[in-house]
Amino acid sequence: MFGVIICPKCHRARGVRLPSKTAVCVHCGHSIDVPKARVYFRTDSEMELRRGVQRMTERLATSIEDYPAERKSKARKDGSEKIPKARLSEESLRATARGLTERKGDFGVGDLKEALGLNTDEEAQKVLDRMRSDGMVFEHEADRFKAL
């Protein structure tokens, strides 16, 4: 019997053998206690398990409402929520930059904040700095960016 669980540390989907006592997250290396983890999908087939992990990963990447209860219960003390890492994958950031560039011609911190649903300009600036360092965007005017 196989199942899809979510790593409590990095919040990424992972397939496991349910009779196992522990599993190591392939993304962050965290040791997961399998019997205590919430199982989001069960199957006897390894092929279905792969599809189940893929579907859960897609759900986590597309909508914050689809995040598991473990993620929602970890609200920060100052009232703002952390940005889900799955939403900030390299592919999703590249797509966001391309979309903003196509729609607006160029974009700033406020546009990025709105597009990603971030709470503060500081969060958006951190994401923008990451996009610049990873070569996804360039600054063509002061505080105005375009996708590469």
C-alpha positions in Angstrom: 0.0 0.0 0.0 1.3 3.4 -1.0 0.2 6.9 -0.1 0.8 10.6 -0.8 1.9 12.7 2.2 3.1 16.3 2.6 6.5 17.0 4.2 5.8 19.0 7.4 9.0 21.0 6.9 9.1 22.1 3.2 5.4 21.3 2.4 6.0 19.3 -0.7 4.1 16.2 -1.8 5.9 12.9 -1.5 5.0 9.3 -2.2 5.7 6.7 0.5 5.1 3.0 1.4 2.5 3.3 4.1 3.8 0.4 6.2 7.1 2.3 6.7 7.9 4.0 10.0 9.8 6.9 8.5 10.6 8.4 5.1 13.1 11.0 4.2 11.9 14.0 2.2 13.8 14.1 -1.1 13.5 17.9 -1.2 14.7 19.0 2.2 16.1 15.8 3.9 13.6 16.0 6.8 12.8 12.6 8.4 9.0 12.2 8.3 7.1 10.0 10.8 4.8 8.1 8.3 2.2 6.8 10.8 1.6 10.4 12.1 1.5 12.0 8.6 -1.9 12.8 7.0 -2.4 10.6 3.9 -4.0 12.5 1.0 -4.2 9.6 -1.5 -3.9 5.8 -1.1 -3.3 3.2 -3.8 -1.8 -0.2 -4.4 -0.2 0.8 -7.7 3.1 2.6 -8.1 1.9 4.2 -11.4 -1.2 5.6 -9.6 1.1 6.8 -6.8 3.2 8.8 -9.2 0.0 10.4 -10.6 -1.2 11.1 -7.1 2.0 12.9 -6.2 1.9 14.9 -9.4 -1.8 15.9 -8.8 -1.0 17.0 -5.2 2.0 19.0 -6.3 -0.1 20.7 -8.9 -2.8 21.5 -6.3 -0.2 23.0 -4.0 1.3 25.1 -6.7 -2.0 26.6 -8.0 -4.0 27.6 -5.0 -3.3 28.5 -1.4 -6.8 27.2 -0.4 -5.7 23.7 -1.4 -2.8 23.7 1.1 -3.1 21.0 3.8 -4.3 21.9 7.3 -0.7 21.6 8.5 0.3 24.6 6.3 -2.7 26.8 7.3 -2.2 26.2 11.0 1.3 27.7 11.0 0.3 31.4 10.7 3.0 33.8 11.7 2.7 35.8 14.9 2.7 39.2 13.2 -0.4 38.2 11.2 1.2 37.8 7.8 1.6 34.4 6.3 4.7 33.0 4.8 4.8 32.5 1.1 4.3 28.9 0.2 7.5 27.5 -1.4 5.6 25.5 -4.0 4.1 28.7 -5.4 7.5 30.2 -5.8 9.1 27.4 -7.9 11.4 28.6 -10.6 8.9 27.7 -13.3 6.0 29.6 -11.6 8.2 32.7 -11.1 9.4 32.6 -14.8 5.7 32.3 -15.9 4.7 35.2 -13.6 7.5 37.4 -15.0 6.6 36.5 -18.6 2.9 37.1 -17.9 3.5 40.5 -16.3 5.8 41.6 -19.1 3.3 40.5 -21.8 0.4 42.3 -20.1 2.1 45.5 -18.8 5.3 45.8 -20.9 7.2 46.1 -17.7 6.5 45.7 -14.0 7.5 46.8 -10.5 7.4 45.5 -7.0 3.7 46.4 -6.6 2.7 44.5 -9.7 4.6 41.5 -8.5 3.1 41.7 -5.1 -0.4 41.8 -6.6 0.3 38.9 -9.1 1.6 36.6 -6.4 -0.8 37.6 -3.7 1.9 38.7 -1.3 1.2 40.7 1.8 4.0 43.3 1.9 6.3 45.1 -0.5 9.3 43.6 1.4 8.1 40.0 0.5 7.7 41.1 -3.1 11.2 42.7 -3.1 12.7 39.5 -1.8 11.1 37.5 -4.6 12.2 40.1 -7.1 15.8 39.9 -5.8 15.6 36.1 -6.3 14.3 36.5 -9.8 17.1 38.9 -10.7 19.8 36.7 -9.2 18.4 33.7 -11.0 18.5 35.6 -14.3 14.7 35.6 -14.8 14.3 39.4 -15.1 16.3 42.5 -15.7 15.9 46.1 -14.7 15.5 48.1 -17.8 14.5 51.4 -16.0 14.7 52.4 -12.4 12.6 49.9 -10.4 10.9 48.6 -13.6 11.6 45.1 -14.8 11.1 42.8 -17.8 11.3 39.0 -18.2 14.4 37.7 -20.0 
